[in-house]
């Protein structure tokens, strides 16, 4: 059984798309836990604030199949593949980690933004505090405790 961690983000009709995305993830991965939801300013572009969280689950589904499921859920929520990297999103689902796998295909694992973005690292630390980052060699909670980027602000929200 693999442990997977998926970041959820939305800043276009964000409450509806966020809830739809979470419901779809639960349908596919019923053995799950979920972090708090945070609001954060966009990074890399100007736009509306995002809702972000991290979804953790156990699954027997292959990493390739997980990636296909995430793309389908995004597409079902109006995401198009032609979207620029730093742009508004109806729904953004990124596989952050799949066990301790390190690879570039079918997804970059572990995802580079884990150590760079508070909106990924803080919620990940809530559901994977004791998990060791396979590249950094530190537990996620230690990476969060040592994280410092005052330009990235986020605050907890209730949905």
C-alpha positions as CSV (number, residue, x, y, z in Angstrom):
1,X,0.0,0.0,0.0
2,X,1.5,3.3,-1.1
3,X,1.2,6.6,0.8
4,X,0.5,9.5,-1.4
5,X,0.3,13.2,-0.8
6,X,-1.6,15.5,-3.2
7,X,-1.8,19.3,-3.0
8,X,-5.1,20.9,-3.8
9,X,-5.4,24.5,-5.0
10,X,-8.0,26.8,-6.6
11,X,-8.4,30.5,-7.2
12,X,-11.2,30.5,-9.8
13,X,-14.7,30.0,-8.3
14,X,-12.4,28.5,-5.6
15,X,-14.9,27.2,-3.0
16,X,-16.9,25.2,-5.6
17,X,-13.9,23.8,-7.4
18,X,-12.0,23.1,-4.2
19,X,-15.0,21.2,-2.7
20,X,-15.6,19.3,-6.0
21,X,-11.9,18.3,-6.2
22,X,-11.8,17.1,-2.6
23,X,-15.0,15.1,-3.1
24,X,-13.5,13.4,-6.2
25,X,-10.3,12.6,-4.4
26,X,-12.2,11.0,-1.6
27,X,-14.2,8.9,-4.1
28,X,-11.0,7.6,-5.6
29,X,-9.0,7.4,-2.4
30,X,-11.3,6.6,0.5
31,X,-8.5,5.8,3.0
32,X,-7.5,9.4,3.5
33,X,-6.7,12.3,5.8
34,X,-6.8,16.0,4.9
35,X,-5.0,19.1,6.2
36,X,-6.6,22.4,7.2
37,X,-7.5,24.6,4.3
38,X,-5.4,27.8,3.9
39,X,-5.9,31.0,1.9
40,X,-2.7,32.4,0.3
41,X,-1.7,35.0,-2.2
42,X,-0.7,33.8,-5.7
43,X,3.0,33.1,-6.2
44,X,4.6,34.1,-9.5
45,X,1.6,36.2,-10.9
46,X,-1.0,38.7,-9.8
47,X,-4.5,37.4,-9.2
48,X,-7.1,36.3,-6.7
49,X,-6.1,34.4,-3.6
50,X,-5.9,30.6,-3.6
51,X,-7.4,28.0,-1.3
52,X,-4.8,25.3,-0.6
53,X,-4.6,22.1,1.3
54,X,-2.9,18.7,1.2
55,X,-4.8,15.4,0.8
56,X,-3.0,12.2,2.1
57,X,-4.1,8.7,1.2
58,X,-3.1,5.1,1.1
59,X,-3.6,3.3,-2.2
60,X,-2.7,0.3,-4.3
61,X,-3.0,2.3,-7.5
62,X,0.2,2.8,-9.5
63,X,1.8,6.3,-9.7
64,X,1.0,6.5,-13.4
65,X,-2.7,5.8,-12.7
66,X,-2.8,8.3,-9.8
67,X,-1.4,11.0,-12.2
68,X,-4.1,10.1,-14.8
69,X,-6.9,10.4,-12.1
70,X,-5.6,13.8,-11.0
71,X,-5.6,15.1,-14.5
72,X,-9.1,13.8,-15.1
73,X,-10.4,15.5,-11.9
74,X,-8.8,18.8,-13.0
75,X,-10.3,18.5,-16.5
76,X,-13.7,17.7,-15.0
77,X,-13.4,21.0,-13.1
78,X,-12.6,23.1,-16.1
79,X,-8.8,22.9,-16.1
80,X,-7.2,23.1,-19.6
81,X,-3.7,21.8,-20.4
82,X,-3.0,25.1,-22.2
83,X,-2.9,27.1,-19.0
84,X,0.3,28.9,-18.4
85,X,2.4,27.7,-15.4
86,X,1.8,30.8,-13.3
87,X,-1.8,31.6,-13.9
88,X,-5.3,31.3,-12.3
89,X,-6.6,27.8,-11.8
90,X,-10.0,26.3,-11.4
91,X,-8.4,23.3,-9.8
92,X,-4.7,22.3,-9.4
93,X,-3.9,18.8,-8.1
94,X,-0.3,18.0,-7.8
95,X,1.1,14.7,-6.6
96,X,3.7,15.7,-4.1
97,X,5.0,12.4,-3.0
98,X,4.3,8.7,-3.7
99,X,6.0,6.7,-0.9
100,X,9.7,7.5,-1.1
101,X,9.8,7.5,-4.9
102,X,12.3,9.8,-6.7
103,X,11.6,10.4,-10.4
104,X,10.8,12.9,-13.1
105,X,8.1,10.9,-15.0
106,X,5.2,10.5,-14.9
107,X,5.5,13.4,-12.4
108,X,8.4,15.1,-10.5
109,X,8.6,13.2,-7.2
110,X,9.0,14.4,-4.7
111,X,7.6,17.7,-6.0
112,X,10.1,20.5,-5.9
113,X,7.7,23.0,-4.5
114,X,7.4,21.1,-1.2
115,X,10.4,22.9,0.2
116,X,9.8,26.2,-1.6
117,X,6.2,27.2,-0.9
118,X,4.5,27.7,2.4
119,X,1.1,26.9,0.9
120,X,2.3,23.4,0.2
121,X,4.7,22.8,3.1
122,X,2.5,23.9,6.0
123,X,-0.5,21.7,5.1
124,X,1.8,18.8,4.2
125,X,3.4,19.1,7.6
126,X,-0.1,18.5,9.1
127,X,-0.7,15.2,7.4
128,X,2.9,14.0,7.0
129,X,4.9,15.5,9.9
130,X,6.9,12.3,10.5
131,X,7.4,11.4,6.9
132,X,11.0,11.8,5.7
133,X,11.5,13.8,2.5
134,X,13.3,11.4,0.2
135,X,15.7,14.0,-1.2
136,X,16.2,16.4,1.7
137,X,16.6,13.5,4.2
138,X,14.6,15.4,6.9
139,X,11.2,14.9,8.3
140,X,8.5,17.2,6.8
141,X,7.9,18.8,10.2
142,X,11.6,19.7,10.5
143,X,11.6,21.3,7.0
144,X,8.5,23.3,8.0
145,X,10.1,24.4,11.3
146,X,13.2,25.6,9.4
147,X,11.2,27.3,6.6
148,X,11.5,31.0,6.4
149,X,10.0,33.1,3.6
150,X,8.2,36.1,5.0
151,X,6.8,37.1,1.6
152,X,4.6,34.0,1.5
153,X,1.7,34.6,3.9
154,X,-1.2,32.2,4.5
155,X,-4.0,31.9,6.9
156,X,-6.4,29.1,7.8
157,X,-10.0,29.3,6.5
158,X,-13.2,27.3,7.2
159,X,-15.1,25.9,4.2
